[in-house]
Amino acid sequence: MATPPNKYWFPAKTYGYGWGPPSCWQGWVVVALYAAALAACAIALLPQKRTVPFVVCAVLLTLVLVFICRIKGEPPRWRWGKDRE
């Protein structure tokens, strides 16, 4: 089931592939939780001493963020600016 265009949390970038900044408060909450969880991993795992566990934590958190963007964002595709008609 596709999300209606005005209900996307993460709009597509104008140029390139992927998503731009969130367009609603739910998207900003997701980004804030991602940043807080990444900071908690950095504090708990001390990247200077435990590099591999920190990298694993960061990769897993990023995969969760990308998964949420795929579900709640515009479908990703390469964009060249304004759509040509």
C-alpha positions in Angstrom: 0.0 0.0 0.0 1.6 3.3 -1.1 1.5 6.4 1.0 -0.3 9.4 -0.6 2.1 12.1 -1.9 1.1 14.6 0.8 1.6 12.1 3.6 5.3 11.3 2.9 7.6 11.8 5.9 10.7 12.0 3.7 10.3 13.7 0.3 12.7 12.8 -2.5 15.7 14.9 -3.2 15.5 17.3 -6.1 18.8 16.1 -7.6 20.3 12.7 -7.2 19.1 9.6 -5.4 17.5 9.4 -2.0 15.5 11.5 0.4 15.8 15.1 1.6 15.0 16.5 5.0 11.8 15.4 6.7 8.6 17.2 5.7 6.6 16.6 8.8 7.0 16.2 12.6 7.0 12.4 12.4 10.0 12.4 10.1 11.9 14.8 12.4 11.1 12.5 15.4 12.6 9.6 13.5 15.8 11.6 12.7 16.1 12.8 16.3 15.7 9.3 17.6 18.4 8.1 15.2 20.8 10.8 16.3 20.1 10.1 20.0 20.6 6.3 19.5 23.8 7.0 17.6 25.0 9.3 20.4 24.1 6.6 23.0 26.1 4.0 21.0 29.1 6.4 20.9 28.9 7.0 24.7 28.3 3.4 25.6 30.9 1.8 23.2 33.6 4.5 23.1 34.6 4.3 19.4 38.3 4.9 20.2 38.4 1.8 22.3 35.7 -0.5 20.8 35.7 0.5 17.2 34.1 -2.7 15.7 31.1 -2.8 18.0 30.5 0.9 17.5 30.6 0.5 13.7 28.2 -2.5 13.9 25.8 -0.4 16.0 26.0 2.6 13.7 25.4 0.4 10.6 22.4 -1.3 12.2 20.9 2.0 13.2 21.5 3.4 9.7 19.8 0.4 8.1 16.8 0.9 10.4 16.7 4.6 9.3 16.9 3.7 5.6 14.1 1.1 6.1 11.8 3.7 7.6 12.7 6.1 4.8 11.8 3.5 2.2 8.4 2.8 3.9 7.4 6.4 4.8 9.2 8.3 2.0 8.7 9.0 -1.7 9.8 6.1 -3.9 13.6 6.6 -4.5 14.8 7.1 -8.1 17.4 9.2 -9.8 16.2 12.8 -10.2 17.5 15.6 -12.4 15.7 18.5 -10.9 12.2 19.5 -11.9 10.4 16.7 -13.7 10.6 17.1 -17.4 7.2 16.9 -19.1 
